[in-house]
Amino acid sequence: MSSITNDLLNMQNNTSRLNYQAGQDRVAQGNNELDKDAFLQLMFAQLRNQNPDDAMDPSQFLQQQASFTQIEELQNLSSAIKGNNQLMQASNLVGKSVTIQDSLGNDQTLTVESVVFDDTGQVLLKNGDDIYPASSIQEIFDTPPTTGG
């Protein structure tokens, strides 16, 4: 083998080893998803390190990128649908009475006046100036519960 071929093989092996280590670091951090940037970096690394005598077909890269874009758009659509479903479910609580568990662990019954989302997308129930996470709901009533009388 020529020295250029050896150099190319060494570069390819080193790149593969570094990419593998970077992937292992991502898995160790709990992020094992391939995002768009990582996909493009991988694609360009493949282009840079391919064998010049046996180059890959560019249409394969375009097909891979198109597939990745479709998957990404489907994920965005799924997230939007989930957000709309949460909004519809939360809006059904307006005007209903709920029993929630407050931050001290006490049960409180209140009427939901409105619902809002916080910055993280969590549904919050409003009653006057008080705000409670929807996850604290213990029970839902169509009408206010009656007390003994």
Secondary structure, DSSP 8 states (H G I E B T S, - for coil): --HHHHHHHHHHHHHHHHHHHHHHHHHHTT-----HHHHHHHHHHHHHHS-GGG---HHHHHHHHHHHHHHHHHHHHHHHHHHHHHHHHHHTTTT-EEEEE-TTS-EEEEE--EEEE-TT--EEEEETTEEEEGGGEEEEESS------
